[in-house]
């Protein structure tokens, strides 16, 4: 309870001009933080894209290898079938030497002929499977080459990202502390409004300077009376078009000279 009263007392002691200076300072600090985050902002996305592509390539290669394994098993089965058919043909040919009548001869001949057809069919299936394996191996090799390349790219991007994060981390933390320090000069209601405007603005600008009689955010003209009110520093003025908080060159100069 005491802290709330103390804060309320502090807020009463802070003039509108001081609030505007604190707000514009906060904006400048937060904009610097935004720039740091933008510098490294695209890299995490690039890293994620590469990781997703690598995962996809690995899945694809695994699929190729599984298909090749199935085809090799099929070839083994067909080779076994050929051996069995050859064994049966040999058996039937031996039995043909001891047939007692034409009916037995015809039956054994048909069985032998059938096994020969089975061998031809198995050989055809083996040839088809080997051709498919060649195609799959070629695709797997291409995918593996691309995978190796993407892994190198990922390693380079991660190193780059780690370097930028390490390089900017200290600056970002310092700016973050400075930002939090400035916030104490701004009442909660005004700070909430500032953060809401920043969140909704594409460029993150919630406090802008008047430039050539226009809002520095949306570039719409500011009426002369509003410009006068802004120069007087007696109240917080927002752009009637975009809702951004407006400051004049005097506030901007004071912040620049801090």
Backbone torsions as a table, in degrees:
resi	resn	phi	psi	omega
1	UNK	NA	-43.6	-179.6
2	UNK	-62.5	-42.0	-177.7
3	UNK	-64.1	-38.4	179.0
4	UNK	-64.7	-42.0	177.7
5	UNK	-63.9	-41.4	-179.9
6	UNK	-63.0	-42.2	180.0
7	UNK	-65.7	-39.7	178.9
8	UNK	-62.9	-38.5	178.1
9	UNK	-65.4	-40.8	179.2
10	UNK	-63.9	-39.8	-178.6
11	UNK	-64.7	-36.3	178.5
12	UNK	-66.4	-32.2	-177.9
13	UNK	-77.3	-16.5	-178.2
14	UNK	-88.4	123.1	-179.7
15	UNK	-75.9	166.0	178.3
16	UNK	-61.1	-39.4	179.8
17	UNK	-62.2	-41.9	177.6
18	UNK	-63.9	-38.2	177.7
19	UNK	-63.8	-42.6	179.3
20	UNK	-64.5	-40.4	177.1
21	UNK	-63.3	-44.0	179.5
22	UNK	-64.2	-41.8	179.7
23	UNK	-64.7	-45.4	-178.7
24	UNK	-68.3	-37.5	175.9
25	UNK	-62.2	-45.0	179.3
26	UNK	-59.7	-41.0	179.2
27	UNK	-63.0	-42.9	-179.8
28	UNK	-63.4	-41.1	179.6
29	UNK	-66.2	-48.1	-178.8
30	UNK	-63.8	-33.1	177.5
31	UNK	-66.2	-36.8	175.9
32	UNK	-65.1	-40.8	176.8
33	UNK	-62.5	-41.2	178.3
34	UNK	-58.9	-42.8	-178.8
35	UNK	-62.4	-42.0	178.9
36	UNK	-61.7	-43.5	-178.6
37	UNK	-69.9	-32.6	177.4
38	UNK	-67.1	-39.2	-179.0
39	UNK	-57.0	-43.6	-178.7
40	UNK	-99.7	-3.1	-175.0
41	UNK	-61.6	-36.3	-177.3
42	UNK	-79.6	-27.6	-176.4
43	UNK	-63.1	-45.9	177.4
44	UNK	-57.7	-36.0	178.5
45	UNK	-67.0	-40.8	178.3
46	UNK	-64.9	-40.7	177.7
47	UNK	-62.5	-44.3	179.5
48	UNK	-63.0	-42.1	178.7
49	UNK	-61.4	-42.5	179.2
50	UNK	-65.6	-41.4	179.0
51	UNK	-63.2	-39.9	178.2
52	UNK	-66.0	-41.8	-179.8
53	UNK	-65.6	-40.9	178.1
54	UNK	-62.4	-43.3	178.5
55	UNK	-61.4	-41.0	178.7
56	UNK	-64.7	-41.4	179.2
57	UNK	-66.5	-41.1	178.8
58	UNK	-62.9	-40.6	177.0
59	UNK	-63.2	-41.4	-179.6
60	UNK	-64.4	-44.8	179.6
61	UNK	-63.3	-41.3	177.4
62	UNK	-60.8	-40.6	178.5
63	UNK	-63.6	-44.7	177.8
64	UNK	-58.7	-47.4	-178.3
65	UNK	-63.3	-37.9	177.8
66	UNK	-65.3	-41.2	178.9
67	UNK	-65.5	-40.4	178.2
68	UNK	-62.8	-41.5	179.8
69	UNK	-62.9	-42.0	178.3
70	UNK	-62.9	-42.7	179.6
71	UNK	-66.0	-39.7	177.0
72	UNK	-63.6	-39.0	176.2
73	UNK	-63.5	-39.9	178.7
74	UNK	-64.5	-39.5	177.7
75	UNK	-62.5	-44.1	178.3
76	UNK	-59.8	-42.9	179.0
77	UNK	-62.5	-42.3	-179.2
78	UNK	-68.7	-36.2	177.3
79	UNK	-65.6	-38.9	175.9
80	UNK	-64.6	-40.5	179.1
81	UNK	-63.7	-37.9	178.1
82	UNK	-64.1	-42.7	178.4
83	UNK	-61.4	-43.2	179.5
84	UNK	-65.1	-40.4	179.2
85	UNK	-65.8	-40.7	177.8
86	UNK	-62.4	-39.5	178.5
87	UNK	-64.6	-40.2	178.7
88	UNK	-68.0	-39.9	178.1
89	UNK	-60.5	-44.2	178.6
90	UNK	-60.7	-42.0	-179.6
91	UNK	-64.1	-44.9	-179.2
92	UNK	-66.1	-37.9	179.0
93	UNK	-64.5	-37.0	177.1
94	UNK	-67.3	-38.5	-179.5
95	UNK	-69.4	-30.4	178.9
96	UNK	-61.9	-26.3	-179.4
97	UNK	-71.1	-17.2	-174.9
98	UNK	-121.3	20.1	-179.2
99	UNK	-69.7	151.4	-176.2
100	UNK	-104.8	-17.6	179.4
101	UNK	-153.3	171.6	-177.4
102	UNK	-64.7	-34.7	-179.3
103	UNK	-62.3	-44.7	177.6
104	UNK	-64.2	-39.6	-179.6
105	UNK	-61.5	-47.0	-179.6
106	UNK	-63.4	-40.8	-178.9
107	UNK	-64.5	-45.7	179.8
108	UNK	-67.5	-37.5	178.6
109	UNK	-63.5	-41.2	178.8
110	UNK	-65.0	-40.4	178.7
111	UNK	-63.2	-42.2	179.1
112	UNK	-65.8	-41.2	179.2
113	UNK	-64.5	-39.7	178.7
114	UNK	-61.4	-42.4	179.9
115	UNK	-66.0	-33.9	176.9
116	UNK	-66.0	-39.2	175.8
117	UNK	-64.8	-39.1	177.3
118	UNK	-62.5	-39.2	177.7
119	UNK	-63.6	-45.0	179.2
120	UNK	-60.7	-43.2	178.8
121	UNK	-64.1	-43.1	179.1
122	UNK	-63.0	-42.0	178.3
123	UNK	-63.0	-38.0	177.0
124	UNK	-63.8	-45.2	179.9
125	UNK	-64.2	-37.1	177.5
126	UNK	-64.4	-43.5	179.5
127	UNK	-62.2	-44.0	178.9
128	UNK	-63.4	-43.1	-179.6
129	UNK	-64.1	-41.9	179.6
130	UNK	-64.7	-37.2	177.7
131	UNK	-64.7	-44.0	178.0
132	UNK	-62.5	-38.8	179.1
133	UNK	-62.8	-42.5	178.0
134	UNK	-59.3	-44.0	178.9
135	UNK	-64.1	-45.3	-179.5
136	UNK	-65.2	-39.8	179.0
137	UNK	-64.2	-39.0	178.4
138	UNK	-63.8	-44.0	178.9
139	UNK	-66.4	-39.3	179.1
140	UNK	-64.4	-39.9	178.8
141	UNK	-65.3	-41.7	177.6
142	UNK	-63.0	-44.7	179.6
143	UNK	-64.4	-38.1	179.3
144	UNK	-66.4	-40.4	178.2
145	UNK	-63.3	-42.6	178.2
146	UNK	-66.3	-38.9	178.8
147	UNK	-62.3	-45.7	179.6
148	UNK	-60.7	-39.9	179.9
149	UNK	-65.9	-44.6	-179.3
150	UNK	-67.1	-33.3	177.4
151	UNK	-65.1	-38.8	176.2
152	UNK	-64.9	-42.6	178.1
153	UNK	-61.5	-42.0	-179.2
154	UNK	-63.6	-43.8	179.3
155	UNK	-61.0	-41.8	179.8
156	UNK	-65.6	-43.1	-179.8
157	UNK	-65.9	-39.2	178.8
158	UNK	-65.3	-41.3	177.5
159	UNK	-62.5	-42.5	179.2
160	UNK	-63.4	-45.0	179.8
161	UNK	-63.8	-45.0	179.1
162	UNK	-60.5	-39.4	179.6
163	UNK	-64.8	-44.4	-179.5
164	UNK	-68.0	-41.6	178.7
165	UNK	-60.8	-45.5	180.0
166	UNK	-64.2	-40.0	-177.3
167	UNK	-69.8	-37.7	-174.3
168	UNK	-97.1	-12.4	-176.0
169	UNK	-58.2	-46.1	-178.4
170	UNK	-63.0	-44.9	179.9
171	UNK	-64.2	-41.4	-178.5
172	UNK	-65.5	-42.4	179.0
173	UNK	-63.3	-40.6	178.8
174	UNK	-63.7	-44.3	179.1
175	UNK	-66.1	-37.1	179.4
176	UNK	-63.2	-42.5	177.7
177	UNK	-64.3	-41.1	178.9
178	UNK	-63.9	-39.5	178.4
179	UNK	-62.9	-45.8	179.8
180	UNK	-64.2	-34.5	178.8
181	UNK	-66.2	-39.2	179.0
182	UNK	-69.2	-29.5	-176.5
183	UNK	-63.5	-24.8	-176.6
184	UNK	-70.1	-17.3	178.2
185	UNK	-87.5	-1.5	-175.7
186	UNK	-116.5	128.0	179.9
187	UNK	-63.1	152.9	-174.0
188	UNK	-55.3	-44.6	-177.9
189	UNK	-61.4	-42.8	-179.3
190	UNK	-70.9	-38.4	179.2
191	UNK	-66.3	-40.0	177.2
192	UNK	-62.3	-42.1	179.1
193	UNK	-64.0	-42.3	179.2
194	UNK	-59.2	-47.4	-178.4
195	UNK	-67.0	-35.3	178.7
196	UNK	-66.9	-43.8	179.3
197	UNK	-64.0	-43.5	179.2
198	UNK	-59.9	-41.0	-178.3
199	UNK	-65.2	-37.1	-176.8
200	UNK	-84.5	-17.6	-178.8
201	UNK	-84.8	132.8	-178.4
202	UNK	-61.5	-36.2	-178.9
203	UNK	-95.3	4.3	178.0
204	UNK	73.1	13.2	-178.6
205	UNK	-92.7	117.3	177.4
206	UNK	-107.5	-26.5	179.3
207	UNK	-122.4	120.4	-176.8
208	UNK	-131.0	155.6	179.1
209	UNK	-89.7	149.2	173.8
210	UNK	-72.7	129.0	178.9
211	UNK	-127.6	118.7	-179.0
212	UNK	53.0	48.2	177.5
213	UNK	63.5	19.6	-179.1
214	UNK	-129.9	158.8	176.3
215	UNK	-64.6	130.4	179.7
216	UNK	-72.9	-2.9	179.0
217	UNK	-101.0	-53.5	-177.5
218	UNK	-106.2	-9.7	175.6
219	UNK	68.5	18.9	172.4
220	UNK	-82.2	148.2	-177.8
221	UNK	-65.9	140.4	178.2
222	UNK	-99.6	126.8	178.9
223	UNK	-56.9	145.7	-178.4
224	UNK	-53.1	-40.8	-178.8
225	UNK	-63.2	-40.7	177.7
226	UNK	-66.1	-37.1	178.2
227	UNK	-63.0	-39.4	178.4
228	UNK	-64.8	-44.5	179.0
229	UNK	-60.8	-38.1	179.6
230	UNK	-65.3	-39.8	-179.3
231	UNK	-68.2	-28.5	-177.0
232	UNK	-75.6	-20.5	178.9
233	UNK	57.9	35.9	-178.6
234	UNK	-98.3	-20.9	178.9
235	UNK	-153.5	162.1	179.0
236	UNK	-79.3	123.6	-179.8
237	UNK	-112.7	133.7	177.5
238	UNK	-115.3	154.4	177.5
239	UNK	-66.8	129.0	-178.2
240	UNK	-72.4	-10.2	-179.8
241	UNK	-96.2	-46.6	-174.8
242	UNK	-114.3	-10.4	176.9
243	UNK	82.8	3.1	178.7
244	UNK	-72.1	150.3	177.7
245	UNK	-78.3	132.7	-174.3
246	UNK	-106.4	139.0	174.8
247	UNK	-131.6	159.2	179.1
248	UNK	-98.7	-178.3	-176.6
249	UNK	-65.8	-29.3	179.5
250	UNK	-62.0	-44.5	178.2
251	UNK	-62.9	-44.0	-179.5
252	UNK	-61.2	-40.7	179.5
253	UNK	-66.5	-42.1	179.6
254	UNK	-62.8	-38.3	178.3
255	UNK	-68.4	-40.8	-179.7
256	UNK	-64.5	-30.7	-176.6
257	UNK	-91.7	1.0	179.7
258	UNK	-66.0	NA	NA
